[in-house]
Amino acid sequence: MMKTILITDSCSDLPVKYATENNIVVVPLSFQFKGADHVDDFGKSISYKEFYEELRKGELSSTSQVNAYTFAEVFKKYISQGFSILYIGFSSALSGTYNSSCMARDEILAEYPSADISVIDSKCASMGLGLLVYYACERLKSGKSKDEVVNWIEENKLKLNHWFTVDDLHHLKRGGRVSATSAVIGTLLDIKPILNVNKEGRLIPISKVKGRKKSIKSLAEELKNRIVDPENQVIAISHGDCEDEARILEKLIREYVNVKNIIINYIGPVVGSHSGPGTIALFFFGKERSE
């Protein structure tokens, strides 16, 4: 049986230590920032802190998907070493990256028909994608076959709940997620949106609350109402340079339910370019996502 190599992209916002220790290959997306091109490399070339501090000062960042050529190079490298490939990618509704991986797979299979390459559209973002990769990795380590893991992901990915709130509506306005009027009025009235990711893998505004404290509490309440089998779950919180508030959310969750573990990590610069500083996102397995 061929050994499986697990590949994802940098929008998974996985802790670098976990990815390295488990030999997970992370293909970086790139971002254009302060007149230069950067790759999303776990904060090595530009630290997360510096990135968010510059955004707070009004600096803008734009992002680029991974192209098919890059994926083909990565896939060929591991195929030539005798691996079978499992790539779990950023939601196709948010980026063309998954589409590039499909093009690369098709190109390689035309050349090497016996290559074993599975690519999955996670319909997830940030640590939602990271959690899916984490569970896939743990299953492979426990001896499950690649096909078993692929089937498990396809059956469970839409149960991965994404709930988040942002501190500054103007970043969502730039990405077309809220209107200019909503952004201005919301900012004046200290309105914080609660958003989630739907079945298609798109960001959808769900409700609005007044003030930051309420918005953090409502994330914890969504988890309390929707989580399934918390005792056996590792859940995740990612944040746009506001770890103290992520810890407040962690504390609230632990008061509500008993979860196995909570991973807290930064939202990387590619996702962070669109959500902005002060974003807090919560990820867990629960009731199936809505339309």
Disulfide bonds with the S-S distance in Angstrom:
none
